[in-house]
């Protein structure tokens, strides 16, 4: 029972944390500026999220996979926008 509750919490909060990248992407699109965005930070987010995603797939842990696939997509989107608008 405890494992199921923790899995649900991990999924919910993992998704909420990963959604933050999309707010940054929206701000970049709206302002068409990346002056205040740290490229190194988003590279670390992307690489770290990708490694966690692979880890979740290997362990077959759906909460990890769900959380980090959103993080990979969001951080990659910010990196693409950084390249477009710099």
C-alpha positions as CSV (number, residue, x, y, z in Angstrom):
1,X,0.0,0.0,0.0
2,X,2.8,2.5,0.9
3,X,4.6,1.7,-2.4
4,X,1.5,2.6,-4.4
5,X,0.9,5.9,-2.5
6,X,4.6,6.8,-3.0
7,X,4.3,5.9,-6.7
8,X,1.3,8.2,-7.1
9,X,3.0,11.0,-5.3
10,X,6.2,10.6,-7.4
11,X,4.1,10.7,-10.6
12,X,2.1,13.8,-9.6
13,X,5.0,15.8,-8.3
14,X,7.4,14.6,-11.0
15,X,4.9,15.9,-13.6
16,X,4.4,19.2,-11.8
17,X,8.1,19.8,-11.5
18,X,8.6,18.9,-15.2
19,X,5.9,21.3,-16.3
20,X,8.1,24.2,-15.2
21,X,10.1,23.9,-18.4
22,X,7.0,24.6,-20.4
23,X,6.4,27.9,-18.6
24,X,10.0,28.9,-19.5
25,X,9.4,27.9,-23.1
26,X,6.2,29.9,-23.1
27,X,8.0,33.0,-21.8
28,X,10.7,32.6,-24.5
29,X,8.1,32.3,-27.2
30,X,6.2,35.3,-25.9
31,X,9.2,37.6,-25.5
32,X,11.4,36.1,-28.2
33,X,14.4,36.6,-25.9
34,X,16.7,34.1,-24.2
35,X,19.0,36.6,-22.5
36,X,18.1,35.5,-19.0
37,X,18.0,31.8,-19.7
38,X,21.0,29.7,-18.6
39,X,22.0,27.4,-21.4
40,X,24.2,25.3,-19.0
41,X,21.2,24.9,-16.6
42,X,19.0,23.5,-19.4
43,X,21.7,21.3,-20.7
44,X,22.1,19.8,-17.3
45,X,18.3,19.4,-16.9
46,X,18.0,17.7,-20.3
47,X,20.9,15.3,-19.7
48,X,19.8,14.5,-16.2
49,X,16.2,14.0,-17.2
50,X,17.2,11.8,-20.1
51,X,19.4,9.6,-17.8
52,X,16.6,9.3,-15.3
53,X,14.2,8.4,-18.1
54,X,16.5,5.6,-19.2
55,X,16.8,4.4,-15.6
56,X,13.0,4.3,-15.2
57,X,12.7,2.4,-18.5
58,X,15.3,-0.1,-17.4
59,X,13.6,-0.6,-14.0
60,X,10.2,-0.6,-15.6
61,X,9.0,2.0,-13.1
62,X,6.2,3.9,-14.8
63,X,6.2,6.9,-12.3
64,X,9.8,7.6,-13.1
65,X,9.2,7.2,-16.9
66,X,6.2,9.5,-16.8
67,X,7.8,12.2,-14.8
68,X,11.0,12.3,-16.7
69,X,9.7,12.0,-20.2
70,X,7.9,15.3,-19.6
71,X,11.1,16.8,-18.3
72,X,13.1,15.6,-21.3
73,X,10.5,17.1,-23.7
74,X,10.3,20.4,-21.8
75,X,14.0,20.9,-21.3
76,X,14.7,20.0,-25.0
77,X,12.0,22.5,-26.1
78,X,13.8,25.2,-24.1
79,X,17.1,24.2,-25.7
80,X,15.6,24.4,-29.2
81,X,14.0,27.8,-28.5
82,X,17.4,29.0,-27.1
83,X,19.0,28.1,-30.4
84,X,16.3,29.8,-32.4
85,X,16.1,33.0,-30.4
86,X,19.7,33.7,-29.4
